Amino acid sequence: MKLLLGYIEEHYGERITVEDGAALCFYSNSHFMKYFKQYMGMPFTEYLNDYRMIQAGRLLLTSEEPVTMVAQKCGFDNISYFNRLVRQK
């Protein structure tokens, strides 16, 4: 699990799928999803999005880059999805 969390920290701006996470842990997709939720207390995609949102918030506070550029740098290719997550948080 430490390997996976380290991978997320280094590659959060890239496309990361459930399949990628499962492969890093040497689990099937379904077992990985169950294990991750049990270990971390939230689903994998929620954890990944929360981590990306934290990084996006830091970038927005410390840079002059437009919101769309920050969203893309943090792994959100769909700006409307990013906006929806911001409103939810």
Helices and strands as residue ranges (DSSP letters): H 2-11, H 18-25, H 29-40, H 44-62, H 67-73, H 79-88
